[in-house]
Amino acid sequence: MPSIRPFRAALLSLTVALPVYAAGPAVWGEGMMVKVRSGTAARSATEVRLTAARNEFVSFQVALQGGDTGLKGVRAKLPALEGPGSTTLTGPDVTLYRQALVTTKQASVAGESVGAWPDGLVPDTDEIAGETRSAFPFDVPAKEARALWVDVHVPEDAPPGDYTGTVTVEADGGFQRQVTARLTVVDAALPSTSSLSSAFLLWPPHVCRAHTGREDCTPEELQPLLTRYQRMALEHRFTLSSLFPRKPWPPEWSTFDATWGPYLDGTAPTRLQGARMTSLEYVGPLDAANLKDFTAHMKQKGWLDRAYVQLGDEPPYGTPFAQVRATGDLVRQAAPGLRTMLTTNSRELKANGLEDAVDTAVPLVNHLDGTDANFRGDQRGTYTNFLERPGTALWMYQSCMSHGCAYGTNAPENKPGAGWPSYMLDRSAAKARAMEWVTFLEGATGELYYQSVGMLSTAWTDQYRFNGNGDGTLFYPGTPQAIGGKTDVPVASLRLKLIRQGMQDYEWLKAVSDAGDPDFARKVARDLIPAASRVTDDGAAFDAARLKLIQRYEELTATQTPDAGTTPQDAGTQQPDAGTQTSADGGTEPMPDEAAGGPSQGAPGSSSDVAPDAVDDAQAGGCTTGGGGTAAAAGGLLFAAWALGGMRRRHARVTVPARRK
């Protein structure tokens, strides 16, 4: 019998000689709730599905992995989304961005990795000046991932129905891939002016320094820049309340009115037509004459209901209580009708006799639903007496206490999958989207943030401040040197997009409440966020919760002027966590009047949740090709819920309640 050893040796030689095939570059669709970092592994999803109302923004990502060879000269385009009839979403309503990376050297929270994080969004064509910028082309290194961000704004007059568009990605050497975006527009509309008031502060000298390299910008130099920042803020559904130059003061009121009147009256050229500022801070000297002059002018122009003055900051640490009381007395005497605001909590208000001096109390989120012995659990009830006085309001703010204000003081609640709402760039997307959900749960009607341009000058390379990466810096300076073009503009951070999404989530929570089922809205929010210190990192859970709200809103309004509708679906890439925590109170606690924008109304019927088998079906499939995902699985979940309902879907021609413009 012949030996087989020579054959084995030959086979071995042949095997060794076979080429090792390189892993090629990859392109895939991704939802907005995943931060695509350099080490992100390639996926195969070639489709994303989205759901939106009219006048709402939706976002998704197109991710790239360089494989063994990398990609050179990457370019991308999305000409339009084609909808019912001849409707197209294009031009300023469709914006592509390249995600720039910021390299952290120290983590905001122990356990988060240091290194490159996606955050700055360099536009292809910027949304303010309409100029072509330097988003493309760019390179993707071998074995690394990068991502594009895509914003779609649904115009107010867009007909409901299904829209489809294709993102085409090309690179040198003939490389080409495509990702399909499918958008379902439901027959409802979000208000242009956010129902949740906000006051995000901006210190003008930081803008001067970042855009000119100088410290001495004149008002004539600064104001065009500052109006661009305000426009971008309004298009992200929040207000920059303090961005007015301080000198000279008082300003020439005719110039002030010409510059800022359009933003206060809702006539500025924003994509959210009619969007107006929801707050305006007095930034002049604290003396009787100037306070009286400012208040008189605000009253004359019809802006006094949104104007306010801060009596101090975080007493006794920032401002002594004695000084707060003195300033409060001055304002009451010199400028009756001007609202007063103070960052403090109910304990300090009462202990220091300030309840009559303060109109808007702004406690830390840590003090309104906290873990410290003095603030453990939901503290909303401790503000009941304060809120009984006409003209009072409860707002909220977050600070470095969400991660620990000094090195080594990281909040113990920040464990994997938990922690406080946070605007740090090296925290999960879910953390940045959570604040407005917590605000709704606590019945607050506004949000304050202490600074938005704190490290604007170094934002592209370093934003470490107060022990956090991105603390007080939400914009990037869009100078021609940084992003190309000719006009200086603000550049949005990825976190700005997530804050906008949180603001839009608040509109859906309020809409369901106003339509008659506040208990359902509260249950959805409480199931998602059991406590302010227990915000999940599961982005899929946020997308699924939003879709439940949309479904319930349509059920509540289906009998009003019925019309044929389509099934809303949503898209993404990360499957929802089947182990999402359930609220301790089961969502049955009555929602405070402030959370719904008015007195609570009883639900017309029982709140229907998705059956377990529907969840299983959604997780098994998903709407993306080649893999499930954040909103893909959520879209399947919602579709299954509708099918199980056994009812013909109808859409009401209604508008999500908006404040008067």
C-alpha positions in Angstrom: 0.0 0.0 0.0 1.5 3.4 -1.0 2.4 5.8 1.7 0.2 8.9 2.1 2.9 11.0 3.9 4.1 12.7 0.7 0.5 13.7 -0.1 0.1 15.1 3.4 3.3 17.1 3.0 2.2 18.5 -0.3 -1.2 19.5 1.1 0.5 21.2 4.0 2.8 23.1 1.6 -0.2 24.1 -0.5 -2.1 25.3 2.6 0.8 27.4 3.8 1.1 28.9 0.4 -2.5 30.1 0.2 -2.9 33.9 0.4 -4.3 35.4 3.5 -7.2 37.6 2.3 -7.4 41.1 3.8 -10.5 42.3 5.5 -11.9 45.0 3.3 -13.3 48.4 4.4 -16.9 48.4 5.5 -19.8 51.0 5.6 -23.0 50.6 7.5 -26.0 52.5 8.9 -26.1 53.3 12.6 -28.7 54.9 14.9 -28.0 58.2 16.7 -27.6 56.6 20.1 -24.2 54.8 19.5 -20.9 56.7 19.8 -18.8 55.3 17.0 -15.2 55.3 18.3 -12.0 54.3 16.6 -12.2 50.7 17.8 -15.8 50.1 16.8 -16.2 46.8 14.9 -17.7 46.8 11.5 -21.3 45.8 11.0 -23.4 45.0 7.9 -26.6 47.1 8.3 -27.3 48.8 5.0 -30.6 50.5 6.0 -31.9 52.7 8.7 -35.5 53.4 9.6 -36.7 56.6 11.2 -39.9 58.1 12.5 -40.7 61.8 12.9 -43.5 64.4 13.1 -43.6 67.4 11.0 -41.2 70.1 12.2 -39.1 67.6 14.0 -35.4 66.7 13.4 -34.3 63.1 13.1 -30.7 61.9 12.9 -28.7 58.8 12.0 -25.1 57.9 11.4 -23.2 56.3 8.6 -20.2 54.5 10.0 -17.0 53.4 8.2 -14.4 50.8 9.1 -11.0 51.0 7.3 -10.4 47.2 7.3 -6.8 46.2 6.6 -6.2 48.8 4.0 -8.0 51.9 5.2 -9.8 54.4 3.0 -8.5 57.5 1.3 -10.5 60.5 0.1 -13.8 59.6 1.6 -16.8 61.6 0.3 -20.5 61.2 0.9 -23.8 62.7 -0.4 -27.5 62.4 0.3 -29.2 64.5 -2.4 -32.7 64.2 -1.0 -35.4 62.0 0.6 -38.2 61.3 -1.8 -41.7 61.2 -0.3 -45.4 61.1 -1.2 -46.2 62.5 -4.6 -43.4 64.8 -5.7 -42.4 65.8 -2.2 -38.6 65.9 -1.5 -36.7 66.8 1.6 -33.5 68.4 0.5 -31.3 71.5 0.7 -31.1 73.0 4.3 -33.4 70.2 5.6 -30.7 67.6 4.9 -27.2 68.1 6.4 -24.2 65.8 6.4 -21.4 66.1 8.9 -18.0 64.5 9.5 -17.5 63.6 13.1 -14.3 65.0 14.5 -12.5 63.3 17.3 -11.5 64.9 20.6 -8.7 63.0 22.5 -9.2 62.9 26.3 -6.3 62.4 28.6 -8.3 61.9 31.8 -11.8 60.4 32.0 -14.7 62.3 33.3 -15.9 59.2 35.2 -13.8 56.4 36.5 -14.2 53.4 34.2 -14.6 55.4 31.0 -11.7 54.9 28.6 -9.5 57.8 27.6 -8.6 58.5 24.0 -10.5 59.7 20.9 -14.2 60.4 21.3 -16.5 61.7 18.5 -18.0 65.0 19.2 -17.4 68.0 16.9 -19.6 67.9 13.8 -18.0 69.5 10.7 -20.7 70.2 8.2 -20.6 69.5 4.5 -22.6 72.7 3.9 -23.1 74.6 7.1 -26.6 75.4 8.3 -25.9 79.1 9.2 -24.1 80.7 6.2 -24.8 78.0 3.7 -21.1 77.6 2.7 -19.3 74.4 1.7 -17.0 73.4 4.5 -14.2 70.8 4.9 -16.2 67.8 5.9 -15.0 65.9 2.8 -12.8 64.4 1.7 -11.2 62.6 4.7 -9.3 59.4 5.4 -10.1 56.4 7.5 -7.0 54.7 8.9 -6.6 50.9 8.6 -8.4 49.0 11.4 -10.1 52.1 12.7 -13.7 53.4 12.5 -15.1 56.8 11.7 -18.6 58.1 11.3 -20.8 60.7 9.5 -23.8 62.3 11.2 -26.9 63.0 9.1 -29.6 65.5 10.2 -33.0 65.5 8.5 -35.5 68.2 9.3 -39.1 67.5 8.3 -40.8 70.8 7.2 -44.1 71.8 8.7 -45.9 71.3 5.4 -44.4 67.9 4.6 -47.2 65.4 4.0 -47.4 62.3 6.2 -46.1 59.1 4.6 -42.9 57.3 3.8 -39.7 58.9 2.5 -36.6 57.2 1.1 -33.1 58.5 0.5 -29.7 57.0 -0.2 -26.4 58.0 1.3 -23.7 57.2 -1.2 -20.1 56.9 0.2 -17.2 56.9 -2.2 -13.4 56.8 -1.7 -10.3 56.6 -3.9 -9.8 53.6 -6.0 -13.4 53.2 -7.1 -14.8 52.3 -3.6 -18.5 52.9 -3.3 -21.1 51.8 -0.8 -24.7 52.9 -0.1 -26.9 53.2 3.0 -30.7 53.6 2.6 -32.7 55.8 4.9 -36.4 55.2 5.2 -38.3 57.8 7.1 -42.0 57.6 8.2 -43.6 61.0 8.8 -46.6 60.8 11.1 -49.4 63.3 10.9 -48.5 65.5 13.9 -46.3 68.5 14.3 -43.9 69.7 17.0 -43.9 73.4 18.0 -41.0 75.5 16.8 -40.6 77.1 20.2 -39.8 74.5 22.8 -42.5 73.9 25.5 -39.6 73.5 28.0 -38.1 76.9 28.8 -34.3 77.0 28.9 -31.5 79.4 29.8 -28.1 78.1 28.6 -25.5 80.8 29.4 -22.8 82.1 27.1 -20.0 84.5 28.0 -19.3 86.7 24.9 -15.5 87.2 25.6 -15.1 83.4 25.1 -16.6 83.8 21.6 -14.4 86.8 20.8 -11.2 84.9 21.8 -12.1 81.7 19.9 -13.0 83.5 16.7 -10.5 86.4 16.6 -7.7 85.5 19.0 -8.3 88.8 20.8 -9.9 89.9 24.0 -11.3 93.3 22.9 -14.0 92.6 20.3 -16.3 95.6 19.8 -20.1 95.0 20.0 -20.2 95.6 16.2 -17.7 92.7 15.7 -19.3 90.4 18.3 -23.0 90.8 17.5 -23.0 89.1 14.1 -21.2 86.1 15.7 -23.5 86.0 18.7 -26.6 86.0 16.5 -25.3 83.0 14.7 -24.8 81.2 18.0 -28.4 82.1 19.0 -29.8 80.8 15.7 -28.0 77.5 16.1 -29.3 77.2 19.7 -32.9 77.9 18.6 -32.5 75.2 15.9 -31.5 72.8 18.6 -34.6 73.9 20.7 -32.9 75.8 23.5 -32.1 79.4 24.3 -28.8 81.2 24.9 -30.1 83.7 27.5 -27.1 85.8 28.4 -25.1 86.3 25.2 -25.5 90.0 25.0 -22.4 92.2 25.2 -22.1 93.9 28.6 -20.5 97.1 27.4 -21.8 99.7 26.9 -24.7 99.3 29.4 -27.4 100.2 29.0 -27.2 99.3 25.4 -28.6 101.5 22.7 -32.1 100.0 22.8 -32.9 100.6 19.1 -29.8 98.6 18.2 -30.6 95.9 20.8 -34.1 95.6 19.4 -32.9 95.4 15.8 -30.4 92.7 16.7 -32.3 90.6 19.1 -35.9 91.4 18.5 -36.2 88.8 15.7 -35.0 86.1 18.1 -37.4 87.2 20.8 -40.3 87.7 18.5 -39.9 84.5 16.4 -39.1 86.3 13.1 -35.4 85.2 12.8 -34.6 83.1 9.7 -34.4 79.7 11.4 -35.4 76.3 10.0 -37.9 76.1 12.9 -40.1 78.8 11.6 -41.3 81.1 14.4 -38.9 79.7 17.0 -38.3 82.3 19.7 -36.2 82.7 22.8 -37.8 81.4 26.0 -35.6 83.4 28.4 -33.5 86.6 28.5 -31.1 87.4 31.4 -30.5 90.8 32.7 -26.7 91.2 32.5 -26.2 94.8 33.5 -25.1 96.4 36.7 -27.2 95.6 39.8 -28.3 99.1 40.6 -31.8 100.6 40.8 -31.6 102.9 37.7 -30.4 100.2 35.3 -32.8 97.5 36.6 -35.7 100.0 36.3 -34.7 101.0 32.7 -34.3 97.4 31.6 -37.6 96.3 33.0 -39.5 99.2 31.5 -38.1 98.4 28.0 -38.8 94.7 28.3 -42.4 95.5 29.3 -42.8 97.9 26.4 -41.6 95.3 23.9 -43.6 92.4 25.4 -40.6 90.5 26.5 -40.9 90.9 30.3 -42.5 87.5 30.8 -39.3 85.9 29.7 -36.8 88.3 31.3 -35.1 87.4 34.6 -32.3 88.4 36.9 -30.1 86.0 38.8 -29.9 86.9 42.5 -26.7 84.9 42.9 -25.1 81.6 42.2 -25.2 78.5 44.4 -25.3 80.3 47.8 -23.5 80.2 50.1 -20.6 78.9 48.0 -20.9 81.2 45.0 -22.8 84.1 46.6 -23.4 84.7 50.4 -27.0 84.5 51.4 -26.9 88.0 52.8 -26.0 89.3 49.4 -28.8 87.3 47.8 -31.3 88.8 50.1 -30.0 92.3 49.5 -30.2 91.9 45.7 -33.7 90.4 46.0 -34.9 93.5 48.0 -33.3 95.8 45.4 -35.0 94.1 42.5 -38.4 94.0 44.2 -38.2 97.8 44.9 -36.6 99.0 41.7 -38.0 96.6 39.1 -41.3 95.0 40.1 -42.3 92.5 37.5 -38.8 91.4 36.7 -38.5 87.7 37.5 -35.8 86.6 40.0 -33.9 83.3 39.7 -31.7 81.5 42.1 -29.8 78.2 41.9 -30.7 76.7 45.2 -33.0 74.0 46.7 -36.1 74.0 48.9 -34.2 73.4 52.1 -32.0 76.5 51.6 -34.9 78.6 50.4 -36.9 78.0 53.6 -33.9 78.1 56.0 -32.8 81.5 54.7 -36.2 83.1 54.4 -35.9 83.5 50.6 -39.2 82.0 49.4 -40.8 85.4 48.8 -37.6 86.8 47.1 -37.2 84.1 44.5 -39.6 83.6 41.6 -37.8 80.7 39.8 -36.0 78.2 42.0 -33.4 76.1 40.2 -32.2 73.1 42.2 -29.5 70.7 41.1 -30.8 67.5 39.7 -28.9 65.8 42.5 -31.0 67.7 45.0 -34.3 67.2 43.3 -34.0 63.4 43.0 -30.9 62.6 44.9 -28.9 60.0 46.8 -27.5 62.2 49.6 -29.2 61.8 53.0 -30.6 65.3 52.8 -32.1 64.9 49.3 -32.7 61.1 49.0 -35.5 60.2 46.6 -38.0 62.4 44.8 -38.0 65.9 46.5 -40.7 67.4 44.2 -43.1 67.6 47.1 -40.9 69.9 49.1 -41.6 72.7 46.6 -45.4 72.5 46.9 -45.7 75.5 49.3 -43.2 77.6 47.2 -45.1 76.9 44.0 -48.4 77.9 45.5 -47.4 81.6 45.3 -48.5 83.0 41.9 -45.7 83.6 39.4 -43.3 81.0 40.8 -41.6 78.2 38.8 -39.4 75.2 39.3 -36.5 74.7 36.9 -33.5 72.3 37.1 -29.8 72.2 36.3 -27.0 69.7 36.1 -23.4 70.4 37.0 -20.0 68.8 37.6 -21.8 67.0 40.4 -23.0 64.6 37.7 -19.4 63.2 37.6 -17.6 64.8 40.6 -16.3 68.4 40.6 -12.8 67.6 41.7 -10.5 64.7 40.9 -11.1 61.8 43.2 -14.7 62.8 44.0 -16.5 60.9 41.2 -20.1 60.4 42.1 -20.6 56.8 43.5 -23.8 56.5 41.4 -21.7 56.5 38.2 -21.5 52.8 37.8 -21.7 50.9 34.5 -25.2 51.4 33.1 -26.2 53.9 35.7 -25.4 57.5 36.8 -26.7 61.0 36.4 -27.7 62.9 33.3 -24.5 64.3 31.8 -23.3 66.6 29.0 -19.7 65.2 29.1 -18.4 64.2 25.7 -17.0 60.9 27.1 -20.3 59.7 28.6 -22.9 57.7 26.7 -25.3 59.3 24.3 -28.1 58.2 26.6 -26.7 60.4 29.4 -26.9 63.5 27.2 -30.5 62.8 26.2 -31.8 62.1 29.7 -32.0 65.5 31.3 -35.3 66.5 29.7 -36.9 63.2 30.7 -35.9 63.8 34.3 -37.2 67.4 34.1 -40.6 66.0 32.9 -40.7 63.5 35.7 -40.0 66.1 38.4 -42.6 68.5 37.0 -40.1 71.2 36.3 -40.8 73.7 33.5 -37.3 74.9 32.6 -33.6 74.0 32.4 -30.6 76.1 33.2 -27.0 75.3 32.1 -24.2 77.4 33.5 -22.1 77.9 30.4 -22.0 76.7 26.7 -18.6 78.1 25.5 -16.4 77.7 28.5 -13.4 76.2 26.6 -14.4 77.3 23.1 -10.9 78.5 22.2 -9.4 75.0 22.7 -12.6 72.9 22.0 -11.1 71.0 19.0 -8.3 69.7 21.2 -9.1 70.0 24.9 -12.3 70.6 26.9 -11.3 69.3 30.3 -12.8 71.6 32.9 -14.1 71.0 36.4 -13.0 67.4 36.3 -15.0 66.7 33.1 -14.5 66.6 29.4 -16.9 69.1 27.8 -18.2 70.6 31.1 -19.6 74.0 30.0 -18.6 73.7 26.3 -21.3 72.6 23.8 -20.1 74.4 20.7 -16.9 74.5 18.6 -15.5 77.6 16.9 -16.2 77.2 13.1 -13.4 79.4 11.9 -12.3 79.2 8.2 -9.0 77.8 9.5 -10.8 75.0 11.3 -13.6 74.1 8.9 -12.9 75.9 5.6 -15.3 78.4 4.0 -15.2 82.2 4.5 -17.6 82.9 7.3 -17.1 82.3 11.0 -20.0 80.1 12.4 -20.7 78.0 15.4 -20.2 74.3 15.0 -22.5 71.9 16.8 -21.3 69.1 19.1 -22.8 65.6 19.0 -24.1 66.4 22.5 -26.0 69.4 21.1 -27.9 67.0 18.8 -28.7 64.7 21.8 -29.9 67.7 23.9 -32.2 68.6 21.0 -33.5 65.0 20.9 -34.2 65.2 24.6 -36.1 68.5 24.0 -38.1 66.7 21.3 -38.8 63.8 23.6 -40.2 66.3 26.1 -42.6 67.5 23.5 -43.9 63.9 23.0 -44.2 63.4 26.8 -46.2 66.6 27.0 -48.3 65.8 24.0 -49.4 62.5 25.4 -50.2 64.2 28.7 -52.2 67.0 27.1 -54.0 64.6 24.8 -55.5 62.8 27.9 -53.1 60.2 29.3 -50.5 61.8 31.6 -50.2 58.5 33.6 -49.0 56.7 30.4 -46.4 59.4 29.7 -45.2 59.3 33.3 -45.0 55.5 33.2 -43.0 55.4 30.0 -40.6 58.0 31.5 -40.3 56.3 34.9 -39.8 52.8 33.3 -36.9 54.3 31.3 -35.4 56.3 34.2 -36.2 54.8 37.6 -34.3 57.6 39.4 -32.2 60.6 38.2 -29.1 58.8 39.5 -30.0 55.6 37.5 -29.9 56.7 33.9 -29.3 53.7 31.6 -26.6 53.7 28.9 -28.9 51.7 26.7 -29.7 54.1 23.8 -32.2 51.6 22.3 -34.4 52.0 25.4 -34.7 55.7 24.7 -35.7 55.1 21.1 -38.3 52.5 22.1 -39.7 54.8 24.8 -40.2 57.6 22.3 -42.0 55.3 19.9 -44.4 54.2 22.6 -45.2 57.8 23.1 -45.8 58.4 19.4 -48.1 55.3 19.3 -50.1 56.4 22.3 -50.4 59.9 21.0 -51.9 58.7 17.8 -54.3 56.4 19.6 -55.5 59.3 21.7 -56.0 61.6 18.7 -57.2 59.0 16.2 -60.9 59.9 16.4 -60.2 63.5 15.5 -60.6 64.2 11.8 -59.5 60.7 10.7 -57.2 60.1 7.8 -55.4 57.1 6.3 -52.1 56.6 7.9 -48.9 54.7 7.9 -47.2 52.6 10.5 -44.4 54.5 12.2 -41.0 52.7 12.4 -37.7 53.7 13.6 -34.1 52.8 13.0 -30.7 52.2 14.4 -28.4 49.5 15.2 -28.2 48.4 18.7 -30.8 45.9 20.0 -32.8 47.0 23.0 -32.0 45.5 26.3 -34.6 42.9 27.3 -33.7 43.6 31.0 -34.7 47.2 31.1 -35.5 48.2 34.6 -39.1 48.9 35.7 -40.1 51.8 37.8 -40.5 51.2 41.5 -43.8 53.0 41.4 -45.0 51.3 38.3 -45.7 54.7 36.7 -48.9 55.0 38.7 -48.0 58.1 40.7 -50.1 61.1 39.4 -48.0 63.5 37.3 -47.6 67.0 38.8 -49.5 69.7 36.9 -46.3 71.4 35.8 -45.1 68.3 34.0 -48.0 68.2 31.7 -48.2 72.0 31.2 -51.5 72.1 33.0 -53.8 70.2 35.3 -53.6 66.4 34.9 -56.5 64.7 33.1 -57.6 61.2 33.6 -56.7 58.6 31.1 -59.6 57.6 28.8 -58.6 54.0 29.0 -56.0 51.6 30.1 -52.4 52.0 28.9 -51.5 49.2 26.6 -47.9 48.0 26.7 -46.3 45.8 24.2 -46.8 42.1 24.7 -43.7 40.0 25.5 -44.0 38.0 22.3 -44.0 41.3 20.4 -40.7 42.2 22.1 -39.2 38.9 21.1 -40.3 39.3 17.5 -38.8 42.8 17.4 -35.5 41.6 18.8 -35.3 38.6 16.5 -35.5 40.7 13.4 -35.2 44.4 13.2 -35.5 46.9 10.3 -31.9 47.1 9.2 -30.4 44.8 6.6 -27.8 42.5 8.0 -28.5 43.3 11.6 -30.9 44.7 14.1 -30.4 48.0 15.8 -31.4 50.7 18.2 -34.3 52.0 16.4 -34.6 49.1 14.0 -35.6 46.8 16.8 -37.7 49.5 18.4 -39.5 50.0 15.0 -40.2 46.3 14.9 -41.5 46.5 18.5 -43.9 49.3 17.6 -45.1 47.5 14.5 -45.8 44.4 16.5 -47.7 46.5 19.0 -49.9 48.0 16.4 -50.6 44.5 14.8 -51.5 43.1 18.2 -53.9 46.0 18.8 -56.1 44.6 16.0 -57.3 48.1 15.0 -57.1 50.0 11.8 -54.7 52.9 12.2 -55.9 56.4 11.6 -54.0 59.6 12.0 -55.4 62.8 13.3 -54.6 66.1 11.6 -53.5 67.7 14.8 -50.6 69.7 16.1 -48.6 68.8 19.3 -49.6 71.6 21.6 -47.2 74.6 21.3 -46.8 77.8 23.2 -48.2 80.8 21.5 -45.6 82.5 19.2 
